[in-house]
Amino acid sequence: MSAPSTHPIIAKAVIPAAGLGTRLRPATKAQPKEMLPIGRQPVIQYVYDEVAAFGVSSVLIVTGRDKRAIEDHFDDDAIEPQRPEILYIRQSVPRGLGDAVALARAFASDGPFVVALGDTTLGAAAGACLLGRMARAFERARADMAIAVQPVAPSAVSRYGIVAPRGEVSDEAFVISDIVEKPSPEDAPSRLAVAARYIFSPAVFDFIGRTPPGLNGEIQITDAIRLCVREGGTVVCVPYGPGDRRHDVGNFESYFRSFIRMAADDAELGPQIRQFMRDLLDEPRDA
């Protein structure tokens, strides 16, 4: 698939998919969380479709223990000549997202690349559009990194990396002066949370290499981004668009919401599913 002409060509994408999925057990006891279906497909298939629609030619999936089902799933797709080729590397010990990205050094050290978390999708068209906006912002700012962000409730900031904008926040793109991993609501510099999509220059590998492990011995990508900012690098943020809907399988609530939304939006069965939900809500509940 050729890259759209409306954004700079970024040829490679990395999909981290090595997380243990402990918050989704027992559903993930015998299968990766990235293989949980939302609607008609596993969530990681939607992620792959996003980066394919964006225009990359190669995808590296970072897997880990008990993730063989991901490779089995993509066996057929990987041989289609018009689809991005798929390669795999194993994160044998779960040491955080920063470590997972570091494993892509040999794959992605020749130019900027996308990182798209394997448990979160916007859908192929919306995801490719977001990545296109990120790529344009990355090029215009001559940035070292680009990050997708979205606002979260004050009570939720302690679950995310939160950015500190430098100056005015634009709906199109803005530069940051800091980023904080999981701050308290009182200490959060904003309510804009890192939202599962990144574009990195190869400089990220140096920053990760100089980032010490944090809690549980994990290397956080947020800490590497913060190091980049503190050493004078440019990190640009691109907000999700007004119609962008994030579907993720990080916990059971988000998984249920994502499945229901994808089912309700299904091109063939969506109207029937919406009517079923209306009927369900009208049913009397047991006391």
Beta strands, then each sheet from edge to edge (+ up, - down):
strand 1: 12-16
strand 2: 37-38
strand 3: 41-42
strand 4: 58-63
strand 5: 85-90
strand 6: 113-116
strand 7: 120-121
strand 8: 145-151
strand 9: 161-165
strand 10: 174-181
strand 11: 192-200
strand 12: 235-239
strand 13: 247-248
sheet 1: 5+ 4+ 1+ 6+ 11- 8+ 12+ 10- 9+
sheet 2: 2+ 3-
sheet 3: 7+ 13-
end
